Amino acid sequence: MKLYTGDLSPYSAKVRMQIYAMGIDDIDFELPPSFYLGKLSEVSPLGRIPVLEVEDGIIPESEVIAEYLDDLYPERALVGATPRQRADVRLLSRIADVYLMNNIFMALPQLPRKTRVDAIRDLFVAQVRRGMGALERHIGEGPFAVGGALSRADCTLVPALWMCENTVPRLDVDNPIVATEKVAAYWEKIQQNEHAARVLAEMTAGMKARLDGTERKMVEAARAKAGQG
Ligand SMILES: N[C@@H](CCC(=O)N[C@@H](CS)C(=O)NCC(=O)O)C(=O)O
């Protein structure tokens, strides 16, 4: 199998963390060459990563890939031990995807101050804060988001909280984690987990490449190669 993925992509990082935690070793990672050309639709009609390439086609959408991997390796599935824990794992993963990450992504075009529309930024940041409030209510108080073991809730929350901490303040608003107690305590602890630490290091490297111009050079090289000058 092959996972089309990118270091900085939080939805991809979520699937990578699951792969690391489940110890799956037959998946190659690749950044699709078309990523730098803005032509991800050549890999998947949705035009987004992650995408899992399997024998008979592709599976897009991080949550669908995550469930597929749990179905493939049920003895290692990261879904929680009881029906209630399984519901909580799904709920926290959904809060992270739909209420945190999706709204952060919608706010990203407001990063440049020169073109920023404050009302648009505020609209999406308010939704992120609402999601954070729900997370504060539902998250567990141990070292993991649900119960006493790492689950897919952690795999989704780790990249989402990294985005809250590293991206939201660049919109000139406070990091939404700071206003929480349980989420802030969880965030501090989960970063010590080896699989979390691995994806966080990858995302940090991806962010560095974006900010120091390395990524821009890759885009220019890919365009030159494709004759897009
Ligand atoms: N709902 C999708 C979201 C995936 C997504 O937004 N991926 C981003 C990177 S993290 C992407 O591919 N963006 C490229 C684009 O929008 O052109 C999922 O869960 O996989």
PDBQT file of the ligand as one rigid body, heavy atoms in Angstrom, charges set to zero:
ROOT
HETATM    1  N1  LIG A 301     -11.568  15.864   4.812  1.00  0.00    +0.000 N 
HETATM    2  C1  LIG A 301     -10.249  15.585   4.289  1.00  0.00    +0.000 C 
HETATM    3  C2  LIG A 301      -9.416  16.855   4.339  1.00  0.00    +0.000 C 
HETATM    4  C3  LIG A 301      -8.046  16.682   3.674  1.00  0.00    +0.000 C 
HETATM    5  C4  LIG A 301      -7.355  18.014   3.432  1.00  0.00    +0.000 C 
HETATM    6  O1  LIG A 301      -7.925  19.100   3.542  1.00  0.00    +0.000 OA
HETATM    7  N2  LIG A 301      -6.077  17.907   3.066  1.00  0.00    +0.000 N 
HETATM    8  C5  LIG A 301      -5.287  19.081   2.765  1.00  0.00    +0.000 C 
HETATM    9  C6  LIG A 301      -3.908  18.968   3.393  1.00  0.00    +0.000 C 
HETATM   10  S1  LIG A 301      -4.012  18.725   5.146  1.00  0.00    +0.000 SA
HETATM   11  C7  LIG A 301      -5.069  19.173   1.269  1.00  0.00    +0.000 C 
HETATM   12  O2  LIG A 301      -4.846  18.164   0.619  1.00  0.00    +0.000 OA
HETATM   13  N3  LIG A 301      -5.126  20.376   0.722  1.00  0.00    +0.000 N 
HETATM   14  C8  LIG A 301      -4.812  20.591  -0.664  1.00  0.00    +0.000 C 
HETATM   15  C9  LIG A 301      -5.806  21.459  -1.334  1.00  0.00    +0.000 C 
HETATM   16  O3  LIG A 301      -6.825  21.809  -0.711  1.00  0.00    +0.000 OA
HETATM   17  O4  LIG A 301      -5.548  21.778  -2.507  1.00  0.00    +0.000 OA
HETATM   18  C10 LIG A 301      -9.620  14.447   5.089  1.00  0.00    +0.000 C 
HETATM   19  O5  LIG A 301     -10.027  14.196   6.227  1.00  0.00    +0.000 OA
HETATM   20  O6  LIG A 301      -8.740  13.755   4.536  1.00  0.00    +0.000 OA
ENDROOT
TORSDOF 0
